[in-house]
Amino acid sequence: MPSQCERFKQSNIAKRVSQAMNKISEALILMCISFNAYAEENTIEGFWASSGVIIEVKVCHELICAEIVHVFTEDGIDPLTVLDENNREEELRDRPVIGINMFDGFRKEQLLRNSLDGGKIYDPRRGRFYDAELSRLESGNLLVEGCLLFICDGEEWLPLDVTVNPDGSRNATLRNNADM
């Protein structure tokens, strides 16, 4: 049977181990929070404003998707009624623009890179895919360029912070609005 002194030593050791484990847990939590903040600023994953639409960039299986989640329309027009009418494939012209994945061929391993290539982007205004390059700019914006042969065109996508309201609706605000 352990003496009172030995029981005190054992309880003191257990207390120290418990304190050390708490400190390790706190450190891990802080590291996770720091990594998430870093990842949010250094990835293309998230919501972006483009010409006339809001796009959500996310991982879909092994690839990066860019899903159109909102279309800006005139008052009184339901965004879900805006169709992919310029699509080169006639059978796809009746689908809503909302829900279309604009990216093809960008691998999820590329998410944290400042430049991505080797993929394609769909332009619903022209109804076709183009070879694409994506570049994170110092401003935090995303330069999206599509090329056909040697002719390239592009635009800057602006990062958005999106919040979900209790009723399920969403609010979007520009993340980098210092230039505005």
C-alpha angles and dihedrals in degrees: 000000000000117000122240089257092053092048089051091051091048093049090046091052091048090051092051092048090049091050091048091050090051091052091049090050091050091049092050091050091050091048091052092049091048092048092050091051090048092047092049091056097039104046135070089228112116140051124325135186114225131168104311098339145070115229129197114210112202143143116275109186105302096343139069114248128200106200121189104232101171138021120201110229140171117275112284096024117112109228089219089065093062103105135201088247096154095057112131089223105076095207090061097053092090096057120102117254088228107089097028115135106225097191130074127177102011108131122222090237087071095062096101096044121105091221127038127187139158095073140093134235128212118224109202091193090063098025097230145097123248133193104262144203124191123199130184108223126212088251090062092250121127118236107212116192127183123193136196110191103315098334114098134181131177150169138205118252114211120222117242135200108218124195127189116226123218090257091056096254119126135228121205127197130178111258096206104040097146089105093053 
